[in-house]
Amino acid sequence: MVGAGLGIAMLPGTVCRLLSPDRIRAIPLTDQVIPWRLALAWRREGYLSFAARAWVDFTREAFGREAFGQPE
């Protein structure tokens, strides 16, 4: 939605650095003390849509398999 000019988002710098500067403008926050912890949960044997699988793959690539409790 942000890339289409329909919204805004607050994202960590690690994600902002991956975005296309031609489509999205990142503005750093001042006094940025916002601790965060990413968590994803799903049933190991459950159905995941294509979009959900793509999101899991993206986050694994961006944050590493260790973030998912799996060796690289």
PQR file with spaces between the fields and no chain letter, atoms N, CA, C, O and H, PARSE charges and radii, in Angstrom:
ATOM       1  N    MET     1       0.836   -1.185    0.000 -0.4000 1.5000
ATOM       2  CA   MET     1       0.000    0.000    0.000 -0.0000 2.0000
ATOM       3  C    MET     1       0.879    1.247    0.000  0.5500 1.7000
ATOM       4  O    MET     1       0.548    2.251   -0.630 -0.5500 1.4000
ATOM       5  N    VAL     2       1.997    1.173    0.710 -0.4000 1.5000
ATOM       6  CA   VAL     2       2.884    2.331    0.746 -0.0000 2.0000
ATOM       7  C    VAL     2       3.436    2.607   -0.651  0.5500 1.7000
ATOM       8  O    VAL     2       3.447    3.752   -1.102 -0.5500 1.4000
ATOM       9  H    VAL     2       2.266    0.357    1.222  0.4000 1.0000
ATOM      10  N    GLY     3       3.888    1.571   -1.325 -0.4000 1.5000
ATOM      11  CA   GLY     3       4.439    1.728   -2.670 -0.0000 2.0000
ATOM      12  C    GLY     3       3.433    2.257   -3.669  0.5500 1.7000
ATOM      13  O    GLY     3       3.809    2.877   -4.664 -0.5500 1.4000
ATOM      14  H    GLY     3       3.879    0.641   -0.959  0.4000 1.0000
ATOM      15  N    ALA     4       2.157    2.018   -3.413 -0.4000 1.5000
ATOM      16  CA   ALA     4       1.096    2.507   -4.296 -0.0000 2.0000
ATOM      17  C    ALA     4       0.633    3.908   -3.896  0.5500 1.7000
ATOM      18  O    ALA     4      -0.263    4.467   -4.528 -0.5500 1.4000
ATOM      19  H    ALA     4       1.852    1.515   -2.605  0.4000 1.0000
ATOM      20  N    GLY     5       1.240    4.480   -2.847 -0.4000 1.5000
ATOM      21  CA   GLY     5       0.851    5.807   -2.400 -0.0000 2.0000
ATOM      22  C    GLY     5      -0.441    5.830   -1.608  0.5500 1.7000
ATOM      23  O    GLY     5      -1.108    6.861   -1.528 -0.5500 1.4000
ATOM      24  H    GLY     5       1.968    4.025   -2.334  0.4000 1.0000
ATOM      25  N    LEU     6      -0.799    4.681   -1.014 -0.4000 1.5000
ATOM      26  CA   LEU     6      -2.064    4.569   -0.288 -0.0000 2.0000
ATOM      27  C    LEU     6      -1.899    4.430    1.218  0.5500 1.7000
ATOM      28  O    LEU     6      -2.879    4.179    1.920 -0.5500 1.4000
ATOM      29  H    LEU     6      -0.257    3.844   -1.079  0.4000 1.0000
ATOM      30  N    GLY     7      -0.692    4.586    1.727 -0.4000 1.5000
ATOM      31  CA   GLY     7      -0.540    4.417    3.162 -0.0000 2.0000
ATOM      32  C    GLY     7       0.866    4.725    3.631  0.5500 1.7000
ATOM      33  O    GLY     7       1.745    5.088    2.849 -0.5500 1.4000
ATOM      34  H    GLY     7       0.104    4.790    1.157  0.4000 1.0000
ATOM      35  N    ILE     8       1.050    4.570    4.929 -0.4000 1.5000
ATOM      36  CA   ILE     8       2.356    4.726    5.542 -0.0000 2.0000
ATOM      37  C    ILE     8       2.642    3.480    6.364  0.5500 1.7000
ATOM      38  O    ILE     8       1.736    2.701    6.658 -0.5500 1.4000
ATOM      39  H    ILE     8       0.336    4.276    5.564  0.4000 1.0000
ATOM      40  N    ALA     9       3.901    3.294    6.734 -0.4000 1.5000
ATOM      41  CA   ALA     9       4.281    2.146    7.562 -0.0000 2.0000
ATOM      42  C    ALA     9       5.440    2.541    8.449  0.5500 1.7000
ATOM      43  O    ALA     9       6.266    3.374    8.076 -0.5500 1.4000
ATOM      44  H    ALA     9       4.638    3.927    6.495  0.4000 1.0000
ATOM      45  N    MET    10       5.497    1.949    9.606 -0.4000 1.5000
ATOM      46  CA   MET    10       6.632    2.106   10.495 -0.0000 2.0000
ATOM      47  C    MET    10       7.375    0.782   10.481  0.5500 1.7000
ATOM      48  O    MET    10       6.855   -0.233   10.944 -0.5500 1.4000
ATOM      49  H    MET    10       4.825    1.273    9.908  0.4000 1.0000
ATOM      50  N    LEU    11       8.585    0.792    9.954 -0.4000 1.5000
ATOM      51  CA   LEU    11       9.356   -0.432    9.787 -0.0000 2.0000
ATOM      52  C    LEU    11      10.744   -0.273   10.384  0.5500 1.7000
ATOM      53  O    LEU    11      11.256    0.843   10.467 -0.5500 1.4000
ATOM      54  H    LEU    11       9.008    1.617    9.578  0.4000 1.0000
ATOM      55  N    PRO    12      11.357   -1.370   10.797 -0.5600 1.5000
ATOM      56  CA   PRO    12      12.732   -1.293   11.288  0.2800 2.0000
ATOM      57  C    PRO    12      13.693   -0.924   10.151  0.5500 1.7000
ATOM      58  O    PRO    12      13.420   -1.193    8.981 -0.5500 1.4000
ATOM      59  N    GLY    13      14.801   -0.315   10.508 -0.4000 1.5000
ATOM      60  CA   GLY    13      15.793    0.093    9.520 -0.0000 2.0000
ATOM      61  C    GLY    13      16.289   -1.051    8.663  0.5500 1.7000
ATOM      62  O    GLY    13      16.572   -0.864    7.480 -0.5500 1.4000
ATOM      63  H    GLY    13      15.023   -0.096   11.458  0.4000 1.0000
ATOM      64  N    THR    14      16.400   -2.252    9.252 -0.4000 1.5000
ATOM      65  CA   THR    14      16.869   -3.401    8.484 -0.0000 2.0000
ATOM      66  C    THR    14      15.955   -3.703    7.312  0.5500 1.7000
ATOM      67  O    THR    14      16.421   -4.136    6.258 -0.5500 1.4000
ATOM      68  H    THR    14      16.170   -2.404   10.214  0.4000 1.0000
ATOM      69  N    VAL    15      14.661   -3.479    7.481 -0.4000 1.5000
ATOM      70  CA   VAL    15      13.706   -3.698    6.401 -0.0000 2.0000
ATOM      71  C    VAL    15      13.732   -2.523    5.434  0.5500 1.7000
ATOM      72  O    VAL    15      13.686   -2.726    4.221 -0.5500 1.4000
ATOM      73  H    VAL    15      14.282   -3.127    8.337  0.4000 1.0000
ATOM      74  N    CYS    16      13.805   -1.308    5.942 -0.4000 1.5000
ATOM      75  CA   CYS    16      13.815   -0.114    5.090 -0.0000 2.0000
ATOM      76  C    CYS    16      14.979   -0.131    4.107  0.5500 1.7000
ATOM      77  O    CYS    16      14.841    0.334    2.975 -0.5500 1.4000
ATOM      78  H    CYS    16      13.842   -1.143    6.928  0.4000 1.0000
ATOM      79  N    ARG    17      16.116   -0.659    4.526 -0.4000 1.5000
ATOM      80  CA   ARG    17      17.280   -0.706    3.644 -0.0000 2.0000
ATOM      81  C    ARG    17      17.071   -1.663    2.466  0.5500 1.7000
ATOM      82  O    ARG    17      17.795   -1.582    1.474 -0.5500 1.4000
ATOM      83  H    ARG    17      16.228   -1.036    5.445  0.4000 1.0000
ATOM      84  N    LEU    18      16.110   -2.549    2.561 -0.4000 1.5000
ATOM      85  CA   LEU    18      15.822   -3.489    1.473 -0.0000 2.0000
ATOM      86  C    LEU    18      14.809   -2.944    0.470  0.5500 1.7000
ATOM      87  O    LEU    18      14.622   -3.525   -0.599 -0.5500 1.4000
ATOM      88  H    LEU    18      15.521   -2.615    3.367  0.4000 1.0000
ATOM      89  N    LEU    19      14.162   -1.847    0.802 -0.4000 1.5000
ATOM      90  CA   LEU    19      13.103   -1.296   -0.041 -0.0000 2.0000
ATOM      91  C    LEU    19      13.662   -0.465   -1.182  0.5500 1.7000
ATOM      92  O    LEU    19      14.759    0.085   -1.080 -0.5500 1.4000
ATOM      93  H    LEU    19      14.314   -1.375    1.671  0.4000 1.0000
ATOM      94  N    SER    20      12.911   -0.375   -2.262 -0.4000 1.5000
ATOM      95  CA   SER    20      13.309    0.398   -3.435 -0.0000 2.0000
ATOM      96  C    SER    20      13.116    1.893   -3.180  0.5500 1.7000
ATOM      97  O    SER    20      11.989    2.342   -2.970 -0.5500 1.4000
ATOM      98  H    SER    20      12.021   -0.822   -2.345  0.4000 1.0000
ATOM      99  N    PRO    21      14.202    2.667   -3.197 -0.5600 1.5000
ATOM     100  CA   PRO    21      14.061    4.115   -2.951  0.2800 2.0000
ATOM     101  C    PRO    21      13.302    4.828   -4.065  0.5500 1.7000
ATOM     102  O    PRO    21      12.863    5.963   -3.877 -0.5500 1.4000
ATOM     103  N    ASP    22      13.139    4.186   -5.217 -0.4000 1.5000
ATOM     104  CA   ASP    22      12.359    4.782   -6.304 -0.0000 2.0000
ATOM     105  C    ASP    22      10.865    4.767   -6.007  0.5500 1.7000
ATOM     106  O    ASP    22      10.118    5.598   -6.523 -0.5500 1.4000
ATOM     107  H    ASP    22      13.495    3.264   -5.369  0.4000 1.0000
ATOM     108  N    ARG    23      10.432    3.829   -5.182 -0.4000 1.5000
ATOM     109  CA   ARG    23       9.007    3.682   -4.899 -0.0000 2.0000
ATOM     110  C    ARG    23       8.620    4.121   -3.492  0.5500 1.7000
ATOM     111  O    ARG    23       7.490    4.547   -3.256 -0.5500 1.4000
ATOM     112  H    ARG    23      11.039    3.154   -4.763  0.4000 1.0000
ATOM     113  N    ILE    24       9.570    4.014   -2.553 -0.4000 1.5000
ATOM     114  CA   ILE    24       9.245    4.258   -1.147 -0.0000 2.0000
ATOM     115  C    ILE    24      10.305    5.149   -0.521  0.5500 1.7000
ATOM     116  O    ILE    24      11.503    4.948   -0.716 -0.5500 1.4000
ATOM     117  H    ILE    24      10.488    3.667   -2.745  0.4000 1.0000
ATOM     118  N    ARG    25       9.850    6.119    0.221 -0.4000 1.5000
ATOM     119  CA   ARG    25      10.760    7.031    0.920 -0.0000 2.0000
ATOM     120  C    ARG    25      10.787    6.678    2.400  0.5500 1.7000
ATOM     121  O    ARG    25       9.749    6.648    3.060 -0.5500 1.4000
ATOM     122  H    ARG    25       8.876    6.282    0.379  0.4000 1.0000
ATOM     123  N    ALA    26      11.977    6.413    2.912 -0.4000 1.5000
ATOM     124  CA   ALA    26      12.138    6.088    4.331 -0.0000 2.0000
ATOM     125  C    ALA    26      12.618    7.334    5.069  0.5500 1.7000
ATOM     126  O    ALA    26      13.593    7.967    4.667 -0.5500 1.4000
ATOM     127  H    ALA    26      12.821    6.437    2.376  0.4000 1.0000
ATOM     128  N    ILE    27      11.934    7.673    6.137 -0.4000 1.5000
ATOM     129  CA   ILE    27      12.291    8.825    6.957 -0.0000 2.0000
ATOM     130  C    ILE    27      12.627    8.311    8.346  0.5500 1.7000
ATOM     131  O    ILE    27      11.752    7.780    9.030 -0.5500 1.4000
ATOM     132  H    ILE    27      11.142    7.158    6.464  0.4000 1.0000
ATOM     133  N    PRO    28      13.886    8.458    8.782 -0.5600 1.5000
ATOM     134  CA   PRO    28      14.266    7.956   10.107  0.2800 2.0000
ATOM     135  C    PRO    28      13.534    8.698   11.223  0.5500 1.7000
ATOM     136  O    PRO    28      13.294    9.902   11.132 -0.5500 1.4000
ATOM     137  N    LEU    29      13.186    7.964   12.271 -0.4000 1.5000
ATOM     138  CA   LEU    29      12.568    8.566   13.447 -0.0000 2.0000
ATOM     139  C    LEU    29      13.640    9.195   14.319  0.5500 1.7000
ATOM     140  O    LEU    29      14.774    8.717   14.353 -0.5500 1.4000
ATOM     141  H    LEU    29      13.381    6.986   12.345  0.4000 1.0000
ATOM     142  N    THR    30      13.294   10.258   15.020 -0.4000 1.5000
ATOM     143  CA   THR    30      14.215   10.824   15.994 -0.0000 2.0000
ATOM     144  C    THR    30      13.933   10.186   17.341  0.5500 1.7000
ATOM     145  O    THR    30      12.807    9.774   17.619 -0.5500 1.4000
ATOM     146  H    THR    30      12.373   10.646   14.993  0.4000 1.0000
ATOM     147  N    ASP    31      14.947   10.105   18.167 -0.4000 1.5000
ATOM     148  CA   ASP    31      14.817    9.473   19.478 -0.0000 2.0000
ATOM     149  C    ASP    31      14.170    8.099   19.366  0.5500 1.7000
ATOM     150  O    ASP    31      13.214    7.791   20.078 -0.5500 1.4000
ATOM     151  H    ASP    31      15.863   10.440   17.941  0.4000 1.0000
ATOM     152  N    GLN    32      14.689    7.297   18.487 -0.4000 1.5000
ATOM     153  CA   GLN    32      14.085    6.007   18.177 -0.0000 2.0000
ATOM     154  C    GLN    32      14.471    4.913   19.157  0.5500 1.7000
ATOM     155  O    GLN    32      15.419    4.163   18.924 -0.5500 1.4000
ATOM     156  H    GLN    32      15.466    7.547   17.909  0.4000 1.0000
ATOM     157  N    VAL    33      13.748    4.829   20.228 -0.4000 1.5000
ATOM     158  CA   VAL    33      13.930    3.756   21.192 -0.0000 2.0000
ATOM     159  C    VAL    33      12.651    2.919   21.154  0.5500 1.7000
ATOM     160  O    VAL    33      11.751    3.081   21.978 -0.5500 1.4000
ATOM     161  H    VAL    33      12.978    5.439   20.417  0.4000 1.0000
ATOM     162  N    ILE    34      12.602    2.031   20.181 -0.4000 1.5000
ATOM     163  CA   ILE    34      11.429    1.178   20.000 -0.0000 2.0000
ATOM     164  C    ILE    34      11.923   -0.268   19.926  0.5500 1.7000
ATOM     165  O    ILE    34      12.186   -0.774   18.835 -0.5500 1.4000
ATOM     166  H    ILE    34      13.333    1.899   19.512  0.4000 1.0000
ATOM     167  N    PRO    35      12.049   -0.933   21.068 -0.5600 1.5000
ATOM     168  CA   PRO    35      12.492   -2.325   21.016  0.2800 2.0000
ATOM     169  C    PRO    35      11.423   -3.188   20.350  0.5500 1.7000
ATOM     170  O    PRO    35      10.232   -2.997   20.595 -0.5500 1.4000
ATOM     171  N    TRP    36      11.829   -4.109   19.534 -0.4000 1.5000
ATOM     172  CA   TRP    36      10.871   -4.969   18.860 -0.0000 2.0000
ATOM     173  C    TRP    36      11.442   -6.371   18.737  0.5500 1.7000
ATOM     174  O    TRP    36      12.654   -6.587   18.738 -0.5500 1.4000
ATOM     175  H    TRP    36      12.796   -4.264   19.335  0.4000 1.0000
ATOM     176  N    ARG    37      10.536   -7.289   18.633 -0.4000 1.5000
ATOM     177  CA   ARG    37      10.894   -8.687   18.464 -0.0000 2.0000
ATOM     178  C    ARG    37       9.912   -9.290   17.472  0.5500 1.7000
ATOM     179  O    ARG    37       8.700   -9.258   17.689 -0.5500 1.4000
ATOM     180  H    ARG    37       9.552   -7.113   18.632  0.4000 1.0000
ATOM     181  N    LEU    38      10.428   -9.831   16.400 -0.4000 1.5000
ATOM     182  CA   LEU    38       9.606  -10.417   15.362 -0.0000 2.0000
ATOM     183  C    LEU    38       9.243  -11.849   15.726  0.5500 1.7000
ATOM     184  O    LEU    38      10.100  -12.626   16.146 -0.5500 1.4000
ATOM     185  H    LEU    38      11.412   -9.857   16.224  0.4000 1.0000
ATOM     186  N    ALA    39       7.981  -12.193   15.565 -0.4000 1.5000
ATOM     187  CA   ALA    39       7.558  -13.565   15.826 -0.0000 2.0000
ATOM     188  C    ALA    39       6.561  -13.999   14.757  0.5500 1.7000
ATOM     189  O    ALA    39       5.627  -13.265   14.433 -0.5500 1.4000
ATOM     190  H    ALA    39       7.285  -11.562   15.224  0.4000 1.0000
ATOM     191  N    LEU    40       6.760  -15.168   14.226 -0.4000 1.5000
ATOM     192  CA   LEU    40       5.832  -15.775   13.279 -0.0000 2.0000
ATOM     193  C    LEU    40       5.451  -17.150   13.819  0.5500 1.7000
ATOM     194  O    LEU    40       6.291  -17.862   14.370 -0.5500 1.4000
ATOM     195  H    LEU    40       7.518  -15.764   14.489  0.4000 1.0000
ATOM     196  N    ALA    41       4.208  -17.509   13.661 -0.4000 1.5000
ATOM     197  CA   ALA    41       3.762  -18.820   14.134 -0.0000 2.0000
ATOM     198  C    ALA    41       2.794  -19.410   13.121  0.5500 1.7000
ATOM     199  O    ALA    41       1.948  -18.702   12.576 -0.5500 1.4000
ATOM     200  H    ALA    41       3.527  -16.931   13.213  0.4000 1.0000
ATOM     201  N    TRP    42       2.918  -20.684   12.875 -0.4000 1.5000
ATOM     202  CA   TRP    42       2.011  -21.397   11.991 -0.0000 2.0000
ATOM     203  C    TRP    42       2.102  -22.877   12.306  0.5500 1.7000
ATOM     204  O    TRP    42       3.072  -23.337   12.910 -0.5500 1.4000
ATOM     205  H    TRP    42       3.605  -21.260   13.317  0.4000 1.0000
ATOM     206  N    ARG    43       1.099  -23.611   11.898 -0.4000 1.5000
ATOM     207  CA   ARG    43       1.116  -25.059   12.100 -0.0000 2.0000
ATOM     208  C    ARG    43       2.086  -25.682   11.106  0.5500 1.7000
ATOM     209  O    ARG    43       2.003  -25.448    9.901 -0.5500 1.4000
ATOM     210  H    ARG    43       0.311  -23.238   11.408  0.4000 1.0000
ATOM     211  N    ARG    44       2.984  -26.460   11.624 -0.4000 1.5000
ATOM     212  CA   ARG    44       4.009  -27.074   10.773 -0.0000 2.0000
ATOM     213  C    ARG    44       3.387  -27.871    9.627  0.5500 1.7000
ATOM     214  O    ARG    44       3.880  -27.819    8.500 -0.5500 1.4000
ATOM     215  H    ARG    44       3.052  -26.650   12.603  0.4000 1.0000
ATOM     216  N    GLU    45       2.331  -28.591    9.901 -0.4000 1.5000
ATOM     217  CA   GLU    45       1.674  -29.409    8.885 -0.0000 2.0000
ATOM     218  C    GLU    45       0.437  -28.733    8.300  0.5500 1.7000
ATOM     219  O    GLU    45      -0.249  -29.330    7.470 -0.5500 1.4000
ATOM     220  H    GLU    45       1.931  -28.633   10.817  0.4000 1.0000
ATOM     221  N    GLY    46       0.141  -27.506    8.712 -0.4000 1.5000
ATOM     222  CA   GLY    46      -1.057  -26.814    8.256 -0.0000 2.0000
ATOM     223  C    GLY    46      -0.874  -26.164    6.893  0.5500 1.7000
ATOM     224  O    GLY    46       0.245  -26.044    6.395 -0.5500 1.4000
ATOM     225  H    GLY    46       0.699  -27.021    9.386  0.4000 1.0000
ATOM     226  N    TYR    47      -1.969  -25.754    6.307 -0.4000 1.5000
ATOM     227  CA   TYR    47      -1.968  -25.100    5.007 -0.0000 2.0000
ATOM     228  C    TYR    47      -1.436  -23.673    5.138  0.5500 1.7000
ATOM     229  O    TYR    47      -1.820  -22.941    6.050 -0.5500 1.4000
ATOM     230  H    TYR    47      -2.878  -25.852    6.712  0.4000 1.0000
ATOM     231  N    LEU    48      -0.551  -23.287    4.221 -0.4000 1.5000
ATOM     232  CA   LEU    48      -0.098  -21.910    4.115 -0.0000 2.0000
ATOM     233  C    LEU    48      -0.359  -21.448    2.688  0.5500 1.7000
ATOM     234  O    LEU    48       0.029  -22.121    1.733 -0.5500 1.4000
ATOM     235  H    LEU    48      -0.239  -23.882    3.481  0.4000 1.0000
ATOM     236  N    SER    49      -1.005  -20.320    2.544 -0.4000 1.5000
ATOM     237  CA   SER    49      -1.256  -19.778    1.210 -0.0000 2.0000
ATOM     238  C    SER    49       0.072  -19.414    0.558  0.5500 1.7000
ATOM     239  O    SER    49       1.106  -19.364    1.224 -0.5500 1.4000
ATOM     240  H    SER    49      -1.320  -19.773    3.319  0.4000 1.0000
ATOM     241  N    PHE    50       0.040  -19.162   -0.734 -0.4000 1.5000
ATOM     242  CA   PHE    50       1.242  -18.745   -1.446 -0.0000 2.0000
ATOM     243  C    PHE    50       1.811  -17.477   -0.824  0.5500 1.7000
ATOM     244  O    PHE    50       3.024  -17.366   -0.644 -0.5500 1.4000
ATOM     245  H    PHE    50      -0.800  -19.202   -1.276  0.4000 1.0000
ATOM     246  N    ALA    51       0.942  -16.515   -0.494 -0.4000 1.5000
ATOM     247  CA   ALA    51       1.392  -15.253    0.099 -0.0000 2.0000
ATOM     248  C    ALA    51       2.046  -15.487    1.458  0.5500 1.7000
ATOM     249  O    ALA    51       3.072  -14.878    1.760 -0.5500 1.4000
ATOM     250  H    ALA    51      -0.043  -16.605   -0.640  0.4000 1.0000
ATOM     251  N    ALA    52       1.470  -16.356    2.275 -0.4000 1.5000
ATOM     252  CA   ALA    52       2.036  -16.650    3.592 -0.0000 2.0000
ATOM     253  C    ALA    52       3.400  -17.333    3.451  0.5500 1.7000
ATOM     254  O    ALA    52       4.343  -16.999    4.169 -0.5500 1.4000
ATOM     255  H    ALA    52       0.637  -16.850    2.029  0.4000 1.0000
ATOM     256  N    ARG    53       3.499  -18.288    2.526 -0.4000 1.5000
ATOM     257  CA   ARG    53       4.792  -18.951    2.297 -0.0000 2.0000
ATOM     258  C    ARG    53       5.837  -17.950    1.819  0.5500 1.7000
ATOM     259  O    ARG    53       6.991  -18.010    2.243 -0.5500 1.4000
ATOM     260  H    ARG    53       2.733  -18.559    1.943  0.4000 1.0000
ATOM     261  N    ALA    54       5.438  -17.025    0.933 -0.4000 1.5000
ATOM     262  CA   ALA    54       6.361  -16.000    0.433 -0.0000 2.0000
ATOM     263  C    ALA    54       6.832  -15.104    1.575  0.5500 1.7000
ATOM     264  O    ALA    54       8.003  -14.730    1.623 -0.5500 1.4000
ATOM     265  H    ALA    54       4.500  -16.976    0.589  0.4000 1.0000
ATOM     266  N    TRP    55       5.923  -14.753    2.502 -0.4000 1.5000
ATOM     267  CA   TRP    55       6.308  -13.923    3.648 -0.0000 2.0000
ATOM     268  C    TRP    55       7.298  -14.654    4.550  0.5500 1.7000
ATOM     269  O    TRP    55       8.279  -14.062    4.999 -0.5500 1.4000
ATOM     270  H    TRP    55       4.971  -15.057    2.463  0.4000 1.0000
ATOM     271  N    VAL    56       7.051  -15.926    4.814 -0.4000 1.5000
ATOM     272  CA   VAL    56       7.962  -16.714    5.643 -0.0000 2.0000
ATOM     273  C    VAL    56       9.327  -16.799    4.962  0.5500 1.7000
ATOM     274  O    VAL    56      10.352  -16.630    5.622 -0.5500 1.4000
ATOM     275  H    VAL    56       6.254  -16.407    4.449  0.4000 1.0000
ATOM     276  N    ASP    57       9.358  -17.055    3.669 -0.4000 1.5000
ATOM     277  CA   ASP    57      10.624  -17.135    2.935 -0.0000 2.0000
ATOM     278  C    ASP    57      11.366  -15.804    2.980  0.5500 1.7000
ATOM     279  O    ASP    57      12.583  -15.769    3.164 -0.5500 1.4000
ATOM     280  H    ASP    57       8.526  -17.193    3.132  0.4000 1.0000
ATOM     281  N    PHE    58      10.628  -14.712    2.810 -0.4000 1.5000
ATOM     282  CA   PHE    58      11.235  -13.381    2.855 -0.0000 2.0000
ATOM     283  C    PHE    58      11.861  -13.113    4.217  0.5500 1.7000
ATOM     284  O    PHE    58      12.996  -12.645    4.294 -0.5500 1.4000
ATOM     285  H    PHE    58       9.640  -14.741    2.660  0.4000 1.0000
ATOM     286  N    THR    59      11.140  -13.402    5.279 -0.4000 1.5000
ATOM     287  CA   THR    59      11.670  -13.128    6.609 -0.0000 2.0000
ATOM     288  C    THR    59      12.848  -14.043    6.940  0.5500 1.7000
ATOM     289  O    THR    59      13.776  -13.621    7.629 -0.5500 1.4000
ATOM     290  H    THR    59      10.218  -13.783    5.216  0.4000 1.0000
ATOM     291  N    ARG    60      12.826  -15.271    6.466 -0.4000 1.5000
ATOM     292  CA   ARG    60      13.972  -16.157    6.669 -0.0000 2.0000
ATOM     293  C    ARG    60      15.203  -15.585    5.974  0.5500 1.7000
ATOM     294  O    ARG    60      16.301  -15.597    6.531 -0.5500 1.4000
ATOM     295  H    ARG    60      12.071  -15.614    5.906  0.4000 1.0000
ATOM     296  N    GLU    61      15.013  -15.088    4.765 -0.4000 1.5000
ATOM     297  CA   GLU    61      16.129  -14.517    4.019 -0.0000 2.0000
ATOM     298  C    GLU    61      16.628  -13.223    4.665  0.5500 1.7000
ATOM     299  O    GLU    61      17.835  -13.005    4.768 -0.5500 1.4000
ATOM     300  H    GLU    61      14.121  -15.078    4.313  0.4000 1.0000
ATOM     301  N    ALA    62      15.715  -12.380    5.091 -0.4000 1.5000
ATOM     302  CA   ALA    62      16.083  -11.086    5.663 -0.0000 2.0000
ATOM     303  C    ALA    62      16.719  -11.207    7.041  0.5500 1.7000
ATOM     304  O    ALA    62      17.640  -10.456    7.362 -0.5500 1.4000
ATOM     305  H    ALA    62      14.735  -12.557    5.007  0.4000 1.0000
ATOM     306  N    PHE    63      16.241  -12.146    7.864 -0.4000 1.5000
ATOM     307  CA   PHE    63      16.690  -12.228    9.248 -0.0000 2.0000
ATOM     308  C    PHE    63      17.505  -13.478    9.549  0.5500 1.7000
ATOM     309  O    PHE    63      18.045  -13.604   10.648 -0.5500 1.4000
ATOM     310  H    PHE    63      15.493  -12.756    7.603  0.4000 1.0000
ATOM     311  N    GLY    64      17.607  -14.391    8.612 -0.4000 1.5000
ATOM     312  CA   GLY    64      18.405  -15.589    8.810 -0.0000 2.0000
ATOM     313  C    GLY    64      17.610  -16.715    9.435  0.5500 1.7000
ATOM     314  O    GLY    64      16.648  -16.489   10.168 -0.5500 1.4000
ATOM     315  H    GLY    64      17.169  -14.288    7.719  0.4000 1.0000
ATOM     316  N    ARG    65      18.022  -17.906    9.138 -0.4000 1.5000
ATOM     317  CA   ARG    65      17.327  -19.086    9.657 -0.0000 2.0000
ATOM     318  C    ARG    65      17.442  -19.202   11.163  0.5500 1.7000
ATOM     319  O    ARG    65      16.582  -19.808   11.802 -0.5500 1.4000
ATOM     320  H    ARG    65      18.804  -18.089    8.543  0.4000 1.0000
ATOM     321  N    GLU    66      18.508  -18.620   11.756 -0.4000 1.5000
ATOM     322  CA   GLU    66      18.652  -18.698   13.215 -0.0000 2.0000
ATOM     323  C    GLU    66      17.476  -18.039   13.902  0.5500 1.7000
ATOM     324  O    GLU    66      17.077  -18.459   14.989 -0.5500 1.4000
ATOM     325  H    GLU    66      19.206  -18.127   11.238  0.4000 1.0000
ATOM     326  N    ALA    67      16.914  -17.011   13.285 -0.4000 1.5000
ATOM     327  CA   ALA    67      15.759  -16.324   13.872 -0.0000 2.0000
ATOM     328  C    ALA    67      14.560  -17.252   13.962  0.5500 1.7000
ATOM     329  O    ALA    67      13.634  -16.994   14.731 -0.5500 1.4000
ATOM     330  H    ALA    67      17.238  -16.670   12.402  0.4000 1.0000
ATOM     331  N    PHE    68      14.567  -18.322   13.189 -0.4000 1.5000
ATOM     332  CA   PHE    68      13.470  -19.281   13.194 -0.0000 2.0000
ATOM     333  C    PHE    68      13.833  -20.551   13.951  0.5500 1.7000
ATOM     334  O    PHE    68      13.107  -21.544   13.903 -0.5500 1.4000
ATOM     335  H    PHE    68      15.319  -18.531   12.565  0.4000 1.0000
ATOM     336  N    GLY    69      14.962  -20.510   14.649 -0.4000 1.5000
ATOM     337  CA   GLY    69      15.366  -21.686   15.407 -0.0000 2.0000
ATOM     338  C    GLY    69      15.873  -22.809   14.527  0.5500 1.7000
ATOM     339  O    GLY    69      15.848  -23.976   14.918 -0.5500 1.4000
ATOM     340  H    GLY    69      15.552  -19.703   14.688  0.4000 1.0000
ATOM     341  N    GLN    70      16.344  -22.447   13.308 -0.4000 1.5000
ATOM     342  CA   GLN    70      16.848  -23.445   12.388 -0.0000 2.0000
ATOM     343  C    GLN    70      18.260  -23.075   11.957  0.5500 1.7000
ATOM     344  O    GLN    70      18.534  -21.895   11.736 -0.5500 1.4000
ATOM     345  H    GLN    70      16.364  -21.500   12.990  0.4000 1.0000
ATOM     346  N    PRO    71      19.152  -24.025   11.832 -0.5600 1.5000
ATOM     347  CA   PRO    71      20.503  -23.712   11.349  0.2800 2.0000
ATOM     348  C    PRO    71      20.469  -23.314    9.874  0.5500 1.7000
ATOM     349  O    PRO    71      19.571  -23.726    9.140 -0.5500 1.4000
ATOM     350  N    GLU    72      21.424  -22.529    9.450 -0.4000 1.5000
ATOM     351  CA   GLU    72      21.467  -22.099    8.038 -0.0000 2.0000
ATOM     352  C    GLU    72      21.878  -23.213    7.121  0.5500 1.7000
ATOM     353  O    GLU    72      21.962  -23.015    5.909 -0.5500 1.4000
ATOM     354  H    GLU    72      22.153  -22.194   10.047  0.4000 1.0000
